[in-house]
Amino acid sequence: MAIRPYNAGVTSPRIRIRSLRIARAIGLATLALVGTAHGGCGPASGRERVDVAEGVTFRSEADGFQLLEVDLSVARVRARVVADNVQRLRNNFVGDARTVSEWARREPGAVGGVNGGFFGDTYDEVGQRKQIVQLALVAGKVVAPGSDTASARQPGQRYLRSAVGFHADGTPEIAWAIGTVRNVVKRYDAPVNPLPGSPWPVRSAVACGPRLFAGGELRIADGEERLASPGALSRAFVAYDLVDGRPRHLVLGRADAAEYADVARFLRGHFYRRFGTRVEEAMCLDGGPSAQVVYRDGPRGVLRDAVPTGVRVPTAILLVEP
């Protein structure tokens, strides 16, 4: 897990940095073992584009970005957040952890996906049970809560994390958000000392961050969201544009090695070149070895990892055909 909050205890002071370092080391070791021989788990040699399903394309770009592009005007897929078997253990919320490939293979109709949000402690010896850090909303129910957090550096200041949500029809929406165990989900227009929020009627959502674009403007909110992640690291991200006031193109992706600003720069250029539009909203998901993109290689093909890492994550975003 490469993206580390300034305050490690986002939902609980029991989150141990040692666990995160172990997860990172395991992921990097796995990548070293499998990265040179994808076999049935990676893209075929020399292929830079795969038509995954109607309106869904996988692209591997020469500058180290792997993308799932969804044309929401024609695609039949619906994006949604998944988590499973989430239980409350004292003040922590712990769920089953799987690789994104495993999440996709167990979901009927899944054609691809990416990893989700932050995770903390591992609750078993093999990494199949992990703590979900901050908001996770699945099938209309808050399975892990997320709230504003008191700043350890600036007394009297509270901050929020970015979240990506999906409505019942799969329409994406990015906001600063909270969710409570009583299933109250709200969105906010600012990450620091926000004014009262408004109901956020999404069907699924996961918090992570930082925000990269907001309202069509560059807004790298790593400082406001208290997220420190220096250097060129693997990054996962989600972005979309607006056409006639509605999201038209959804992009889920990862970068091999990038700073937040590099991801934002790439997205700005990619949306302009590919779609002739501007990025309306974008944010990062969990990064480092957690960053995974999975896609179906053709309408009846197998599910492949763009870059296999073997890291199990407790939340993921899947594209699912009805």
Residue, then its C-alpha position, 0 to 999 in steps of 0.5 A: m500500500a503505497i499511499r500513506p495518510y499523514n494520520a495513519g489512524v483514519t478510522s482507528p489508531r490501531i492501524r499499524i504501519r508495519s502491516l502496510r510495509i509487509a503488504r508492500a513488500i509482499g506485493l513487490a516480491t510477487l511482482a518481481l516473480v511474475g512480471t517477466a512472464h505474464g502467461g495467461c495473466g497479462p496482455a498478449s505480446g505487442r497488443e496495446r488495445v483490446d475490445v473488452a465489451e461493447g463500449v469498453t476498451f482496454r489500452s496499454e499506453a507507451d508511457g506506462f499507463q493501463l486503462l479501461e475506457v467506458d463509453l457510457s452512452v453505449a456500454r451495457v456494463r455498470a460500475r460498482v464497488v464490491a466488498d464481502n463478509v465485512q465484520r466489525l471488530r471493536n472499532n475496525f471493519v474487516g472484510d475478505a481480501r482478494t486480488v482484483s482478478e479474484w474479485a472479478r472471477r467471482e462476480p458473474g458478468a464482470v469484464g474488468g475492474v480496478n482496486g479500491g480504497f485504503f486498507g490497514d491491518t491484516y487479520d489472518e496469516v495469509g492476507q485474506r482478511k483486511q481492515i477497510v479504511q474509510l467509507a465503503l458502500v456496497a449495494g446501498k449499505v454502508v459496510a465500513p463507515g467513513s467520517d471527517t477526521a481531526s487534523a493532528r497538525q492544525p487544531g480545530q481543523r477537520y478534513l475529509r477524503s475523496a470518494v467515488g460513487f456509482h448510481a444504480d445505473g452505473t453513473p459515476e460521481i466523485a465527491w468528498a463524502i462520509g458514511t455512517v453505520r446508520n447508513v447516512v451517506k453525505r457528499y460535501d463540496a470542500p475537504v477541509n472544515p466542510l459546511p453541512g453536506s447533502p444526501w448522496p444517493v449513490r448505490s455503491a462508493v469507496a473513499c480514497g484520494p486525493r482528488l485530482f480534478a474537481g468541477g473541470e479544474l485541476r485540484i490536487a488535494d493531497g495536502e487538504e486530504r492529508l495524504a503523503s505519497p512522494g515519488a514516482l510510484s504505481r498509482a490507480f485512479v478513476a476519472y470521467d468527463l461530462v457531455d451535455g451535463r452527464p458523464r460520458h466517458l469513464v476511465l479506470g486505470r493505473a500508472d507504472a510510476a507517477e506522481y499525482a501531478d503526472v497522473a493529472r497531466f496524463l488524464r488531461g491530455h488523454f481525455y482531449r486526444r481520445f474524446g475531445t473533452r476535458v476531465e471533469e472529475a478525477m481521483c486516486l485510488d490505493g496505489g503501490p502494489s495494490a494498483q491493479v487493472v483487470y480486463r476481459d480479453g475479448p467478448r468471450g476471453v479470459l480475465r487478464d491482469a495488466v500488471p500482476t501483483g498478487v496483492r489482495v485488497p478488501t474493496a474493488i471497483l468492477l465493470v459488470e454486464p447485466 
